[in-house]
């Protein structure tokens, strides 16, 4: 599998309808966004509040996808372009669902998803430095490195934990 495919599968491979996990993601996103919202006025655009804000947005987006029943199979084994017209017209049937992951696997996934927000926002902050007339330069490289470190840490823990078991639902 290509590197791009592995990253895509890693980010959206666990998007299935799961209301309890969605509640956990939305709650943690609210807490992370609260760190940015309640940061002192002069320090809202320091590294830590920006990382928490970006991570909170990423967790909120993932929690939204976990609440959608139609997101089952979003990262299926076949690319979306290979789906034929007959398969689109037929109702989608999910043969198996994953169980709630173990605590280390869930923490690793949360860390990885939280870090993905800052990892993806870092380059955008660099572009925002050029556009805005804000007196303080935004710490784009530090945010990018923090996000990359959290993403890599979550990926490492995820690789060290056992794979989730697939449970057939009646």
C-alpha positions as CSV (number, residue, x, y, z in Angstrom):
1,X,0.0,0.0,0.0
2,X,1.3,3.5,-0.8
3,X,2.3,5.9,1.9
4,X,-0.6,8.2,1.0
5,X,-3.1,5.3,1.3
6,X,-1.7,4.3,4.7
7,X,-2.1,7.8,6.0
8,X,-5.6,8.1,4.6
9,X,-6.6,4.7,6.1
10,X,-5.0,5.7,9.4
11,X,-6.9,9.0,9.6
12,X,-10.3,7.8,8.5
13,X,-10.1,4.1,8.8
14,X,-12.1,4.1,12.1
15,X,-14.9,6.3,11.0
16,X,-17.9,4.3,11.8
17,X,-21.2,5.2,13.5
18,X,-20.3,5.0,17.2
19,X,-22.3,7.4,19.4
20,X,-20.3,6.7,22.6
21,X,-17.0,7.4,21.0
22,X,-18.5,10.5,19.4
23,X,-19.6,11.8,22.8
24,X,-16.1,11.3,24.1
25,X,-14.6,13.1,21.1
26,X,-17.0,16.0,21.3
27,X,-16.5,16.3,25.1
28,X,-12.7,16.3,24.7
29,X,-12.9,18.8,21.9
30,X,-14.9,21.2,24.1
31,X,-12.3,20.9,26.8
32,X,-9.5,21.5,24.3
33,X,-11.3,24.5,22.7
34,X,-11.8,25.9,26.2
35,X,-8.1,26.0,26.7
36,X,-7.8,28.3,23.7
37,X,-10.9,30.3,24.5
38,X,-10.0,31.0,28.1
39,X,-6.3,31.7,27.5
40,X,-5.2,35.1,28.7
41,X,-5.7,37.8,26.0
42,X,-2.0,38.4,25.3
43,X,-1.3,34.7,25.1
44,X,-4.1,33.4,22.8
45,X,-1.7,33.1,19.9
46,X,1.1,31.3,21.7
47,X,2.0,27.7,20.8
48,X,0.0,25.8,23.5
49,X,-3.3,27.5,23.1
50,X,-3.1,27.3,19.3
51,X,-2.3,23.6,19.5
52,X,-5.2,23.0,21.8
53,X,-7.5,25.0,19.6
54,X,-6.5,23.2,16.4
55,X,-6.7,19.8,18.2
56,X,-10.1,20.7,19.5
57,X,-11.4,21.5,16.0
58,X,-9.9,18.2,14.7
59,X,-11.6,16.2,17.5
60,X,-14.9,18.0,16.9
61,X,-14.8,17.1,13.2
62,X,-14.0,13.5,13.9
63,X,-16.8,13.3,16.6
64,X,-19.2,14.7,14.0
65,X,-18.3,11.9,11.6
66,X,-18.6,9.3,14.4
67,X,-22.2,10.5,14.9
68,X,-23.2,10.1,11.2
69,X,-24.6,6.7,10.2
70,X,-23.6,7.4,6.6
71,X,-19.9,7.6,7.4
72,X,-19.8,3.8,7.8
73,X,-17.4,2.5,5.2
74,X,-16.0,6.0,4.3
75,X,-12.6,4.5,4.2
76,X,-13.5,1.1,2.8
77,X,-11.0,-1.2,1.1
78,X,-11.9,0.1,-2.4
79,X,-11.4,3.6,-3.6
80,X,-14.5,5.7,-4.1
81,X,-13.9,6.0,-7.8
82,X,-14.2,2.2,-8.3
83,X,-17.8,2.0,-7.1
84,X,-20.1,1.0,-9.9
85,X,-23.5,2.4,-10.6
86,X,-25.2,-0.8,-9.5
87,X,-23.4,-0.7,-6.1
88,X,-24.5,3.0,-5.6
89,X,-28.1,2.2,-6.3
90,X,-28.2,-0.7,-3.8
91,X,-28.5,0.1,-0.1
92,X,-25.2,-0.1,1.7
93,X,-24.9,-3.0,4.1
94,X,-22.3,-3.1,6.9
95,X,-21.3,-6.7,7.5
96,X,-19.3,-6.2,10.7
97,X,-18.6,-3.5,13.3
98,X,-15.6,-2.9,15.4
99,X,-15.9,-3.1,19.2
100,X,-15.0,-0.3,21.4
101,X,-11.2,-0.2,21.3
102,X,-9.0,-0.9,24.2
103,X,-8.0,2.0,26.4
104,X,-4.4,2.2,25.0
105,X,-5.7,2.0,21.4
106,X,-8.3,4.7,22.1
107,X,-5.8,7.0,23.8
108,X,-3.4,6.5,20.9
109,X,-6.1,7.3,18.4
110,X,-7.2,10.4,20.4
111,X,-3.6,11.6,20.6
112,X,-3.2,11.1,16.9
113,X,-6.4,12.9,15.9
114,X,-5.6,15.7,18.3
115,X,-2.1,16.1,16.8
116,X,-3.5,16.0,13.3
117,X,-5.3,19.3,13.9
118,X,-2.1,21.2,14.8
119,X,-0.1,19.2,12.2
120,X,-2.4,20.4,9.4
121,X,-2.9,24.0,10.8
122,X,0.9,24.8,11.1
123,X,1.4,25.5,7.4
124,X,-1.8,27.5,7.3
125,X,-0.5,29.7,10.1
126,X,2.6,30.4,8.0
127,X,0.4,31.7,5.2
128,X,-1.7,33.7,7.7
129,X,1.5,35.5,8.9
130,X,2.0,36.8,5.3
131,X,-1.6,38.0,5.0
132,X,-2.4,39.6,8.3
133,X,-0.9,42.7,9.9
134,X,-0.8,41.1,13.3
135,X,2.1,42.6,15.3
136,X,3.2,39.2,16.7
137,X,4.3,36.5,14.3
138,X,2.2,33.3,14.7
139,X,4.3,30.3,15.7
140,X,3.5,28.2,12.7
141,X,6.6,26.0,12.8
142,X,6.3,25.2,16.5
143,X,2.6,24.4,16.1
144,X,3.5,22.2,13.1
145,X,6.2,20.4,15.1
146,X,4.0,19.9,18.1
147,X,1.2,18.4,15.9
148,X,3.7,16.2,14.1
149,X,5.1,15.0,17.4
150,X,1.7,14.2,18.8
151,X,0.6,12.5,15.6
152,X,3.8,10.4,15.6
153,X,3.4,9.6,19.3
154,X,-0.2,8.4,18.7
155,X,0.9,6.4,15.6
156,X,3.7,4.7,17.6
157,X,1.4,3.8,20.5
158,X,-1.2,2.6,18.0
159,X,1.3,0.3,16.3
160,X,2.4,-1.1,19.7
161,X,-1.1,-2.0,20.8
162,X,-2.9,-5.1,19.5
163,X,-5.3,-4.8,16.5
164,X,-9.0,-4.4,17.4
165,X,-11.2,-7.5,17.2
166,X,-14.0,-7.4,14.7
167,X,-17.4,-8.5,16.1
168,X,-20.3,-9.7,13.9
169,X,-23.6,-8.1,14.9
170,X,-26.8,-10.1,14.6
